[in-house]
Amino acid sequence: MTDTTQKIDPVASKKSPELARKNLQAVLFKIQDLGVTRRSLRFLQIYFQLRPIKLTFGKRNSCLTILLLWILYCLARNSLMATRYTRCLFEFPSFTQKIFRPAEDCSVCLDVKEVEKLSGVDPAFFEERYAYSGRPVVITDATSNWTAPQVFSFSFFKDLYEGQVSNCQFFPYKTEFHSLQEVLNMSRSRAQLEAGTKSWYVGWSNCDERTGNVLREHYDRPYFLPATAESEKTDWIFMGSPGYGAPMHVDDVEHPSWQAQLRGRKLWILEPPRECHYVCNRLEVYVNPGEIIILDTNRWYHQTLIVSEDMSITIGAEYD
């Protein structure tokens, strides 16, 4: 099939603002033809609505370059992340997320003064008040019949992933590790948190069906989720030593998520979206073993810190 899309001439664009505008329109039409998600396009559209760019002769090429990089990013996510299991070819700096994030409705946090802790929650009540409102909450009795708190450990994961080369997403945070295999091959003294060893904290997704089936033998779908909600098949696991955790960040995910604290105790620090900084509150909550925190990590900035003497192990998933 012949591609009749108009080609961009950066030299000609530099001389003619009108031609540059037409080239930009041609690029946007090409994106639509390629099937980029509406969500990605909405990010771009809202950004230009909130922060219009006046191109000058000195900056025009730089702005066009940034735009093209963002287009490549969208295309990569659309094709390579078609399943939730595939890793992206490249990662953009965190500041690009802030630039292209749409403005958030501050109703997500406006009247939230604290993170409530509840038990015996009716799914209908959870759906009405928490499931999709963005209000964070901790459920204290959701893991009472799970075997994961007794079974999951560093040695359990080491045996589970023995001989596997994982291509799932891996989060090294501020460690020197480059893969889950490197983590599971650390020295025994460091893995057992012996005095004098270096602290560590990592996270990863499980994208292997066989391994996922083993994991789900030890935990159930949280009872409080609405009957119509489906939990994603991808498991997210976070593990690390006392005094460590994830730095303040916001995720780029589709849905809210639940995270079950299986071992250790973790402090969660939540900050509202940047545009809501002066009308919403900064929140802190301790999540104890056996408790589940429900949070829309795509809207709330969040940071964690392991505050127990034991290793922290958390497992979770998104739900729609």
C-alpha positions as CSV (number, residue, x, y, z in Angstrom):
1,M,0.0,0.0,0.0
2,T,1.4,3.4,-1.0
3,D,1.8,5.9,1.9
4,T,0.5,9.3,0.7
5,T,1.1,11.1,4.0
6,Q,2.7,14.5,3.6
7,K,6.4,14.4,4.4
8,I,7.8,16.9,6.8
9,D,10.5,19.2,5.5
10,P,12.1,20.8,8.6
11,V,14.0,23.3,6.5
12,A,10.9,24.5,4.8
13,S,9.0,24.5,8.1
14,K,11.6,26.8,9.6
15,K,11.0,29.3,6.9
16,S,7.2,29.1,6.9
17,P,5.1,28.9,10.1
18,E,2.0,28.1,8.0
19,L,3.8,25.1,6.5
20,A,4.9,24.0,9.9
21,R,1.3,24.1,11.1
22,K,0.2,21.9,8.1
23,N,3.0,19.5,8.8
24,L,1.9,19.1,12.4
25,Q,-1.7,18.5,11.3
26,A,-0.4,15.8,8.9
27,V,1.4,14.1,11.7
28,L,-1.6,14.1,13.9
29,F,-3.8,12.6,11.2
30,K,-1.1,9.9,10.7
31,I,-1.3,9.1,14.4
32,Q,-5.1,8.6,14.1
33,D,-4.6,6.3,11.1
34,L,-2.1,4.2,13.1
35,G,-4.6,3.7,15.9
36,V,-2.9,5.4,18.8
37,T,-5.1,5.2,21.9
38,R,-7.5,8.1,22.5
39,R,-6.0,8.5,26.0
40,S,-2.6,9.3,24.6
41,L,-4.1,11.8,22.1
42,R,-6.1,13.4,24.9
43,F,-2.9,14.0,26.9
44,L,-1.5,15.8,23.9
45,Q,-4.6,17.8,23.2
46,I,-5.1,18.9,26.8
47,Y,-1.5,19.9,27.1
48,F,-1.8,22.3,24.1
49,Q,-5.1,23.7,25.4
50,L,-3.6,24.4,28.8
51,R,-0.2,25.5,27.7
52,P,-0.2,26.8,24.1
53,I,3.2,27.1,22.4
54,K,4.2,30.1,20.4
55,L,6.8,29.0,18.1
56,T,9.7,31.3,17.4
57,F,12.4,30.8,14.8
58,G,14.9,29.7,17.5
59,K,12.6,27.2,19.2
60,R,10.5,25.8,16.4
61,N,12.8,22.8,15.6
62,S,13.2,22.0,19.3
63,C,9.4,22.0,19.8
64,L,8.9,19.8,16.7
65,T,11.5,17.4,18.0
66,I,9.8,17.1,21.4
67,L,6.5,16.5,19.7
68,L,7.9,13.8,17.5
69,L,9.5,12.1,20.5
70,W,6.2,12.1,22.2
71,I,4.5,10.6,19.1
72,L,7.1,7.8,19.1
73,Y,6.4,7.2,22.8
74,C,2.7,6.9,22.1
75,L,3.3,4.5,19.2
76,A,5.6,2.4,21.3
77,R,3.1,2.1,24.1
78,N,0.3,1.3,21.8
79,S,2.1,-1.5,19.9
80,L,4.5,-2.9,22.5
81,M,2.2,-2.5,25.5
82,A,-0.8,-4.1,23.7
83,T,-0.6,-6.7,26.4
84,R,0.1,-5.6,30.0
85,Y,3.1,-7.9,30.0
86,T,5.5,-6.4,27.4
87,R,8.3,-4.1,28.4
88,C,8.6,-0.7,26.6
89,L,11.6,-0.3,24.3
90,F,12.7,2.9,26.0
91,E,11.8,5.0,29.1
92,F,11.3,8.7,29.0
93,P,12.5,10.9,31.8
94,S,9.9,11.5,34.6
95,F,9.4,15.1,33.7
96,T,7.8,14.1,30.4
97,Q,5.0,12.5,32.3
98,K,4.3,15.8,34.2
99,I,4.3,17.7,30.9
100,F,1.8,15.6,29.2
101,R,-0.4,14.6,32.1
102,P,-4.0,16.0,31.8
103,A,-5.2,18.4,34.5
104,E,-6.9,16.4,37.3
105,D,-10.3,17.1,38.8
106,C,-9.6,18.0,42.4
107,S,-12.8,16.4,43.6
108,V,-10.6,13.3,43.9
109,C,-9.1,14.7,47.0
110,L,-11.0,17.8,48.0
111,D,-12.7,16.4,51.1
112,V,-10.2,13.7,52.0
113,K,-8.7,14.4,55.4
114,E,-7.3,11.0,56.2
115,V,-7.1,7.5,54.8
116,E,-9.9,5.5,56.5
117,K,-9.4,2.0,57.8
118,L,-12.4,-0.3,57.5
119,S,-13.4,-3.9,57.9
120,G,-16.4,-6.0,57.0
121,V,-17.0,-3.8,53.9
122,D,-20.0,-4.5,51.7
123,P,-19.0,-4.6,48.0
124,A,-21.9,-2.3,47.0
125,F,-20.8,0.3,49.6
126,F,-17.2,0.0,48.4
127,E,-18.2,0.5,44.8
128,E,-20.3,3.6,45.7
129,R,-17.7,5.3,47.9
130,Y,-14.2,4.1,47.0
131,A,-13.9,1.8,44.0
132,Y,-13.8,4.5,41.3
133,S,-13.9,7.8,43.2
134,G,-10.1,8.0,43.8
135,R,-10.6,8.1,47.6
136,P,-7.8,6.0,49.2
137,V,-8.9,3.4,51.9
138,V,-7.4,0.6,53.8
139,I,-9.3,-2.7,54.4
140,T,-8.0,-4.5,57.5
141,D,-9.6,-7.9,57.2
142,A,-9.2,-8.9,53.5
143,T,-6.4,-11.4,53.8
144,S,-7.6,-13.4,56.8
145,N,-8.0,-16.6,54.8
146,W,-5.0,-16.2,52.6
147,T,-1.9,-18.5,52.9
148,A,0.4,-15.9,51.1
149,P,1.5,-14.1,54.4
150,Q,2.9,-17.4,55.7
151,V,4.2,-18.7,52.4
152,F,5.7,-15.8,50.5
153,S,9.3,-15.1,51.3
154,F,12.6,-14.3,49.6
155,S,13.4,-18.0,49.4
156,F,9.9,-18.8,48.0
157,F,10.4,-16.3,45.1
158,K,13.9,-17.5,44.5
159,D,12.7,-21.1,44.1
160,L,9.6,-20.0,42.1
161,Y,11.7,-18.1,39.5
162,E,14.6,-20.5,39.5
163,G,15.9,-20.9,35.9
164,Q,13.5,-18.3,34.5
165,V,14.6,-15.3,32.4
166,S,11.9,-12.8,33.2
167,N,11.0,-10.2,30.5
168,C,8.4,-8.6,32.8
169,Q,8.6,-5.1,34.1
170,F,11.2,-4.6,36.8
171,F,11.6,-1.6,39.1
172,P,15.1,-1.3,40.6
173,Y,14.3,2.0,42.4
174,K,17.6,3.2,43.9
175,T,19.4,-0.1,43.9
176,E,22.1,-1.4,41.7
177,F,20.0,-4.3,40.4
178,H,19.1,-4.5,36.7
179,S,16.8,-7.6,36.8
180,L,14.8,-9.8,39.1
181,Q,17.4,-12.5,38.5
182,E,20.1,-10.3,40.0
183,V,18.0,-9.6,43.1
184,L,17.3,-13.3,43.7
185,N,21.0,-14.1,43.3
186,M,22.1,-11.6,46.0
187,S,24.2,-12.9,48.8
188,R,22.5,-14.9,51.5
189,S,23.5,-12.4,54.2
190,R,22.0,-9.5,52.4
191,A,18.8,-11.5,51.6
192,Q,18.4,-12.3,55.2
193,L,18.9,-8.7,56.2
194,E,21.9,-9.3,58.3
195,A,23.5,-6.3,60.1
196,G,26.0,-4.4,58.0
197,T,24.5,-5.4,54.7
198,K,23.1,-2.9,52.2
199,S,19.4,-2.0,52.2
200,W,17.4,-2.8,49.1
201,Y,13.8,-2.5,47.7
202,V,12.6,-3.6,44.3
203,G,9.3,-4.3,42.5
204,W,8.3,-6.4,39.5
205,S,5.3,-7.6,37.5
206,N,4.6,-11.3,36.9
207,C,3.7,-11.9,33.3
208,D,4.2,-15.7,33.3
209,E,0.9,-17.7,33.4
210,R,2.4,-20.7,35.1
211,T,4.1,-18.6,37.8
212,G,0.9,-16.6,38.2
213,N,-1.1,-19.7,38.8
214,V,1.3,-20.7,41.6
215,L,1.0,-17.2,43.2
216,R,-2.8,-17.2,43.1
217,E,-2.9,-20.5,45.0
218,H,-2.1,-18.4,48.0
219,Y,-4.4,-15.5,47.7
220,D,-8.0,-14.8,46.5
221,R,-9.7,-12.0,44.8
222,P,-10.3,-9.3,47.5
223,Y,-13.8,-9.9,48.8
224,F,-14.7,-6.1,48.8
225,L,-14.3,-5.6,45.0
226,P,-17.6,-5.0,43.2
227,A,-19.1,-8.0,41.5
228,T,-18.6,-6.4,38.1
229,A,-15.0,-5.5,38.7
230,E,-12.3,-7.7,37.3
231,S,-8.8,-7.8,38.8
232,E,-6.0,-7.8,36.2
233,K,-4.1,-11.0,35.6
234,T,-0.8,-9.3,36.1
235,D,0.5,-9.6,39.7
236,W,2.7,-6.7,41.0
237,I,5.1,-7.7,43.8
238,F,7.2,-5.3,45.9
239,M,9.8,-6.6,48.3
240,G,12.6,-5.0,50.4
241,S,14.4,-4.3,53.6
242,P,13.6,-1.9,56.5
243,G,14.4,1.7,56.0
244,Y,13.9,1.6,52.2
245,G,11.0,2.1,49.8
246,A,9.8,3.8,46.7
247,P,10.4,7.5,46.2
248,M,7.6,10.0,45.5
249,H,6.1,9.3,42.1
250,V,2.9,8.9,40.1
251,D,2.1,5.9,37.9
252,D,1.0,5.7,34.3
253,V,-1.6,3.0,34.5
254,E,-5.2,2.5,33.4
255,H,-7.0,1.6,36.6
256,P,-7.0,1.8,40.4
257,S,-5.2,-0.9,42.2
258,W,-5.2,-2.8,45.5
259,Q,-1.9,-3.7,47.3
260,A,-1.9,-6.3,50.1
261,Q,0.8,-5.9,52.8
262,L,1.7,-9.6,53.4
263,R,4.8,-9.1,55.6
264,G,6.4,-6.1,57.3
265,R,4.8,-2.7,57.9
266,K,4.9,0.2,55.4
267,L,4.3,3.9,55.7
268,W,2.5,5.4,52.7
269,I,2.8,9.1,52.0
270,L,0.2,10.5,49.6
271,E,0.2,13.8,47.9
272,P,-2.6,15.2,45.7
273,P,-2.2,16.1,42.1
274,R,0.0,19.1,41.6
275,E,-2.9,21.3,40.5
276,C,-4.7,20.5,43.7
277,H,-1.8,21.2,46.0
278,Y,-3.4,24.2,47.7
279,V,-6.9,22.8,48.1
280,C,-6.2,19.2,49.1
281,N,-4.3,17.5,52.0
282,R,-1.1,15.5,52.2
283,L,-1.9,12.1,53.8
284,E,0.0,9.5,55.7
285,V,-1.1,6.0,56.6
286,Y,0.6,2.9,58.1
287,V,-0.4,-0.3,56.4
288,N,0.1,-3.3,58.6
289,P,0.5,-7.0,57.8
290,G,-2.8,-8.4,56.5
291,E,-4.1,-5.1,55.4
292,I,-4.9,-3.9,51.9
293,I,-4.6,-0.4,50.6
294,I,-6.7,0.7,47.7
295,L,-5.3,3.6,45.7
296,D,-5.5,5.2,42.3
297,T,-1.8,5.5,41.8
298,N,-2.3,7.3,38.5
299,R,-3.9,10.3,40.3
300,W,-2.2,10.3,43.7
301,Y,1.5,10.9,44.1
302,H,2.8,8.3,46.5
303,Q,5.9,7.3,48.4
304,T,6.5,4.3,50.6
305,L,8.9,3.5,53.5
306,I,9.3,0.2,55.2
307,V,9.1,0.9,59.0
308,S,9.2,-2.6,60.4
309,E,12.3,-4.7,61.3
310,D,11.0,-7.4,59.0
311,M,11.3,-7.7,55.3
312,S,8.3,-6.1,53.5
313,I,6.4,-8.1,50.9
314,T,3.4,-6.6,49.1
315,I,1.3,-8.1,46.3
316,G,-1.4,-6.4,44.2
317,A,-3.1,-5.8,41.0
318,E,-5.2,-3.3,39.1
319,Y,-9.0,-3.7,38.8
320,D,-11.4,-2.2,36.4
